[in-house]
Amino acid sequence: MILEVAILNIKPQQNTVFEAAFQQAAPLLSSMKGYINHQLKKCIEIPNQYILLVNWETLEDHEIGFRQSQEYQQWKALLHHFYDPFPTVEHYQ
């Protein structure tokens, strides 16, 4: 199992809209081959920061299966404009 970790810094005054958009985007993620589960947690100390944790069966399920899919294009359209700066995504095993 691979854990994808992304620290998401959201533009000021956009938390509520981001959270609503994430609710729309989450089914795209959970429909993918190799997806196991995910958590989105809001930081207590930094109000516009979140951590996204996604468990995948393999690294390829995320890097190729999801990121090269049509679902990722929809995910990107729903969420990427909220990030400042764009997050670094890392993987752990």
N, C-alpha and C positions, 0 to 999 in steps of 0.2 A: 504494500500500500504506500502511496505517495501523498504527502501533505503539501498542498499549495498554500503559501502564505503571502498575503498582500496587505500592506498598510495603506489605507485610502484616506487621503487628505481632501476634504470636500471644500469647495469654494464657500466663503462666508455667506451666511443667510440662506444656504441651499439644503440644509439637513433634511427638512421635512419633504421637500420635493425629491431629493435623492432617495430617501427611504421608500417613498411611494414607487419610484421608478425601479428600485431594486426588487420590490414585491412583484412587479410586472416581469422583470428579467429572470428571477429565480427559476421559474418553470423551464426556461430555455436551458439553463445549466443542468437541472436535475433530469432532463430528458436524454442527456448524452450517454453514450456507451462508456462504461468504466467509471461513471460518477457513483460515489458512495453516499456522501452527505456533505453539508456545509453549515457554517455558522457565520453570521455577521454580527459583530459586537461593537458597540459604541464606547469610545474611550471616556472614562470619567474625568480625567485631568485635562484633556484637550477636546473641547466640545465638538469640533468639526472633524475629528479623526475616528476612523473605524478600522477594525481588522477583519479581513475576510479569510476564513480557513475553509479549504475544500479538500476532501479526501477523494483520491482517484485510485483506481486499481493499478494503473501504470502511468509513468511520465508521458508516454506517447498518447494516452487517452486525453490528457490535457493539451499537450503541446501540438499534437497533430489532429486528433479527433475533434477537439473542441475549437481550437484556435484557427483551424482551416475550414471550419464549417459555416454554413449559412446562418445557423443559430448564433454563432459568434458575431457575425455582422449585425444582427439584431441587438445582441447584448451591447456591443460597442455603441450603436446608435442611441440606445436607452441610457447608458451610464458614463461613457468616457468623457463627456463634456463637463461632468461635475468635478473632475479631479484637478487639483493644482498643488503640487506638481503631479505629473503622471506617475503612478505607483511602480515600484520595482516589485516583481513577483519572483519569489524563491520557492524552491521545492526541497522537502525533507523526507528522509526515509527512516 
